[in-house]
Amino acid sequence: MFKVFLNSFFIQSAWSFEKMQGLGFAAAIAPAINDIYKDTDRINEAMKRHTVFYNAHPYMASPILGAVIKMEEEVKEGKRDAKDIASFKENLVGPYGAIGDTFFWGSIRPFASVLGIISAIFWDLWGHLVFLVIYNIFHLWMRWFGLYKGYKLGENVVAHIKSLSLPQWVLRVRLITAGILGGVVAGVVLKGMHIAMGQTVQVYQIFLAAILAAVLVVLSAAIMRNRVSILMAIYLLFLPAFIFFIMMGIIK
């Protein structure tokens, strides 16, 4: 299983217009096929089943790999038809491609990037490490535990992945990222305004401004998701911001 895990990192190393990631998937699962089938003819037959069209998000291949290994064992024991494997893969490549792209590329990567940039401002090159650590927590989690759960649950891994509610987490992570960005921008703007006005900016003022901006971003998103007009959202959020600026001494 560990060899399959390592091979899954290279699932995109061999692309083709005809089979897309098919050859990479076959190479990833090859160690498990060799362990399951000892006969050369059966190994070749099994490998042919996997050198077909396959195209999904590379991280989301892990639960598919694990489930397919389990299904191959059942094929060997005569409990399942080999055609079920092809149907299983075909039914998942589209949905798992979309889920993986939006969750990892569209939410986790921007989230980790924002935290990495902020860390780089304060800790220089350590910001790169922060980005890599945060991003790869999610990346490696899906790589390893997706493979493990796929093998343990077989076809039922589909229900497990569904229970993770990844599309819902996409919205939450994007909202958090927007809130963090709003806080950073508020801190920078507040400091610039104080410098322009010849005043000394205090750390607590930047901190409070960042918190307010983050809260306002989250509230505005929540308000608009509840089908409140953008104009009404602006009115609802203007008053607390106005009071805050008075408290900070920006408006007198």
C-alpha positions as CSV (number, residue, x, y, z in Angstrom):
1,M,0.0,0.0,0.0
2,F,2.9,2.4,0.8
3,K,4.3,1.9,-2.7
4,V,0.9,2.8,-4.2
5,F,0.9,5.9,-2.0
6,L,4.4,7.0,-3.3
7,N,3.4,6.2,-6.9
8,S,0.3,8.4,-6.6
9,F,2.5,11.5,-6.4
10,F,3.5,10.8,-10.1
11,I,0.0,10.1,-11.4
12,Q,0.4,13.2,-13.7
13,S,3.9,12.2,-15.0
14,A,2.5,10.6,-18.1
15,W,-0.3,12.5,-20.0
16,S,-1.8,11.7,-23.3
17,F,-4.6,13.1,-25.3
18,E,-6.2,9.7,-25.6
19,K,-6.0,8.4,-22.0
20,M,-5.1,11.6,-20.1
21,Q,-3.9,10.3,-16.7
22,G,-4.7,6.7,-17.5
23,L,-1.0,5.5,-17.7
24,G,-0.2,7.4,-14.4
25,F,-3.1,5.6,-12.7
26,A,-2.0,2.3,-14.0
27,A,1.6,2.9,-12.8
28,A,0.3,4.0,-9.3
29,I,-1.7,0.8,-8.8
30,A,0.9,-1.5,-10.3
31,P,2.5,-2.6,-7.0
32,A,-0.9,-3.7,-5.6
33,I,-1.8,-5.5,-8.8
34,N,1.5,-7.5,-8.6
35,D,0.7,-8.4,-5.0
36,I,-2.8,-9.5,-5.7
37,Y,-2.2,-11.5,-8.9
38,K,0.8,-13.8,-8.9
39,D,0.1,-15.1,-12.4
40,T,1.6,-13.0,-15.3
41,D,-1.4,-13.4,-17.5
42,R,-3.8,-12.2,-14.8
43,I,-1.5,-9.3,-14.0
44,N,-1.4,-8.2,-17.7
45,E,-5.2,-8.6,-17.8
46,A,-5.7,-6.4,-14.7
47,M,-3.2,-3.8,-15.9
48,K,-5.1,-3.5,-19.2
49,R,-8.2,-2.5,-17.2
50,H,-6.3,0.5,-15.9
51,T,-4.5,1.7,-19.0
52,V,-7.7,3.3,-20.2
53,F,-9.0,6.9,-20.0
54,Y,-8.8,8.4,-16.6
55,N,-8.8,12.1,-15.7
56,A,-9.6,13.5,-12.2
57,H,-7.9,15.7,-9.6
58,P,-4.6,14.0,-8.7
59,Y,-5.2,14.2,-4.9
60,M,-8.7,12.7,-5.3
61,A,-7.2,9.7,-7.1
62,S,-6.2,8.2,-3.7
63,P,-9.7,7.2,-2.5
64,I,-10.3,5.7,-6.0
65,L,-7.0,3.9,-5.9
66,G,-7.8,2.4,-2.5
67,A,-11.3,1.3,-3.5
68,V,-10.1,-0.2,-6.8
69,I,-7.4,-2.2,-5.0
70,K,-10.2,-3.7,-2.7
71,M,-12.3,-4.4,-5.8
72,E,-9.4,-6.2,-7.5
73,E,-9.1,-8.5,-4.5
74,E,-12.8,-9.3,-4.8
75,V,-12.4,-10.0,-8.5
76,K,-9.6,-12.4,-7.7
77,E,-11.8,-14.2,-5.1
78,G,-14.6,-14.4,-7.7
79,K,-16.9,-12.1,-5.7
80,R,-17.1,-9.4,-8.3
81,D,-17.1,-8.9,-12.0
82,A,-14.1,-7.0,-13.4
83,K,-16.5,-4.7,-15.4
84,D,-17.6,-3.2,-12.1
85,I,-14.2,-1.6,-11.7
86,A,-14.4,0.3,-15.0
87,S,-17.9,1.5,-14.2
88,F,-16.7,2.7,-10.7
89,K,-13.9,4.7,-12.1
90,E,-15.9,6.2,-15.0
91,N,-18.6,7.4,-12.5
92,L,-16.1,9.2,-10.3
93,V,-13.6,10.9,-12.6
94,G,-15.9,13.9,-13.3
95,P,-17.3,14.6,-9.8
96,Y,-13.9,14.1,-8.1
97,G,-12.2,16.2,-10.7
98,A,-14.5,19.1,-9.9
99,I,-14.5,18.7,-6.2
100,G,-10.7,18.5,-6.1
101,D,-10.2,21.5,-8.3
102,T,-12.5,23.7,-6.2
103,F,-11.4,22.5,-2.8
104,F,-7.6,22.3,-3.2
105,W,-6.9,24.7,-6.1
106,G,-9.8,27.1,-5.5
107,S,-9.8,27.4,-1.6
108,I,-7.0,25.7,0.2
109,R,-4.2,27.0,-2.0
110,P,-5.4,30.7,-1.8
111,F,-5.9,30.3,2.0
112,A,-2.4,28.9,2.5
113,S,-0.9,31.5,0.2
114,V,-2.5,34.4,2.2
115,L,-1.2,33.0,5.4
116,G,2.2,32.4,3.8
117,I,2.4,36.0,2.5
118,I,1.4,37.5,5.9
119,S,4.0,35.3,7.6
120,A,6.7,36.4,5.1
121,I,6.0,40.0,6.1
122,F,6.8,39.3,9.7
123,W,9.2,36.4,9.5
124,D,10.8,36.7,6.0
125,L,11.6,33.4,4.4
126,W,9.7,31.5,7.1
127,G,6.6,32.5,5.1
128,H,7.4,29.9,2.5
129,L,7.5,27.2,5.1
130,V,4.2,28.3,6.6
131,F,2.6,28.1,3.1
132,L,4.0,24.6,2.5
133,V,3.1,23.3,5.9
134,I,-0.5,24.6,5.8
135,Y,-1.2,23.5,2.2
136,N,0.4,20.0,2.6
137,I,-1.6,19.2,5.7
138,F,-4.7,19.0,3.5
139,H,-2.8,17.6,0.5
140,L,-1.1,14.7,2.3
141,W,-4.3,14.1,4.4
142,M,-6.2,13.3,1.2
143,R,-3.3,11.4,-0.3
144,W,-2.8,9.0,2.6
145,F,-6.2,8.8,4.4
146,G,-8.0,8.8,1.1
147,L,-6.1,5.8,0.0
148,Y,-6.5,4.1,3.4
149,K,-10.3,4.8,3.5
150,G,-10.7,3.7,0.0
151,Y,-9.1,0.3,0.7
152,K,-11.0,-0.1,3.9
153,L,-14.4,0.8,2.6
154,G,-14.2,-0.2,-1.0
155,E,-17.1,1.3,-3.0
156,N,-18.5,2.8,0.2
157,V,-15.6,5.3,0.2
158,V,-17.9,7.4,-2.1
159,A,-20.3,7.9,0.9
160,H,-17.3,8.7,3.1
161,I,-16.0,11.4,0.8
162,K,-19.6,12.8,0.5
163,S,-19.8,13.0,4.3
164,L,-16.7,15.3,4.4
165,S,-18.9,18.0,2.7
166,L,-15.9,19.4,0.8
167,P,-18.1,21.7,-1.4
168,Q,-19.5,23.3,1.7
169,W,-15.9,23.7,3.1
170,V,-14.9,25.5,-0.1
171,L,-17.3,28.3,0.8
172,R,-16.2,28.5,4.4
173,V,-12.5,28.5,3.6
174,R,-13.0,31.2,0.9
175,L,-14.9,33.3,3.4
176,I,-12.1,32.9,6.0
177,T,-9.5,33.8,3.4
178,A,-11.5,36.9,2.4
179,G,-11.8,37.9,6.1
180,I,-8.0,37.6,6.6
181,L,-7.3,39.7,3.5
182,G,-9.8,42.3,4.7
183,G,-8.0,42.5,8.0
184,V,-4.6,42.9,6.5
185,V,-5.8,45.6,4.1
186,A,-7.5,47.5,7.0
187,G,-4.3,47.4,9.0
188,V,-2.2,48.8,6.1
189,V,-4.8,51.5,5.3
190,L,-5.1,52.6,8.9
191,K,-1.3,52.8,9.3
192,G,-1.1,54.8,6.0
193,M,-3.8,57.2,7.1
194,H,-2.1,57.9,10.4
195,I,1.3,58.5,8.7
196,A,-0.4,60.9,6.2
197,M,-2.0,62.7,9.1
198,G,1.3,62.9,11.1
199,Q,0.0,60.7,13.9
200,T,1.7,57.7,15.5
201,V,-0.2,54.5,14.9
202,Q,-0.5,52.1,17.9
203,V,-0.3,48.4,17.5
204,Y,-3.7,47.9,19.2
205,Q,-5.3,50.2,16.6
206,I,-4.0,48.1,13.7
207,F,-5.1,45.0,15.6
208,L,-8.6,46.3,16.1
209,A,-8.9,47.6,12.6
210,A,-7.9,44.2,11.3
211,I,-10.5,42.4,13.4
212,L,-13.2,44.9,12.3
213,A,-12.4,44.5,8.7
214,A,-12.4,40.7,8.9
215,V,-15.8,40.8,10.7
216,L,-17.2,43.2,8.2
217,V,-16.1,40.9,5.3
218,V,-17.7,37.9,6.9
219,L,-20.9,39.7,7.7
220,S,-21.2,41.2,4.3
221,A,-20.8,37.8,2.7
222,A,-23.4,36.3,5.1
223,I,-25.8,39.1,4.5
224,M,-25.6,38.8,0.7
225,R,-25.9,35.0,0.8
226,N,-29.2,35.6,2.5
227,R,-30.3,37.5,-0.6
228,V,-30.1,41.0,1.0
229,S,-29.2,43.6,-1.7
230,I,-25.6,44.9,-1.9
231,L,-26.9,48.4,-1.2
232,M,-28.6,47.4,2.0
233,A,-25.5,45.5,3.1
234,I,-23.5,48.6,2.7
235,Y,-25.9,50.6,4.8
236,L,-25.9,47.9,7.5
237,L,-22.1,47.8,7.7
238,F,-21.5,51.5,7.4
239,L,-22.6,52.4,10.9
240,P,-20.3,50.1,12.9
241,A,-17.4,51.2,10.7
242,F,-18.2,54.9,11.2
243,I,-18.3,54.4,15.0
244,F,-15.0,52.6,14.9
245,F,-13.3,55.4,13.0
246,I,-14.5,57.9,15.5
247,M,-13.2,55.7,18.4
248,M,-9.8,55.5,16.7
249,G,-9.6,59.2,16.3
250,I,-9.5,59.2,12.5
251,I,-12.8,61.1,12.3
252,K,-13.2,64.0,14.8
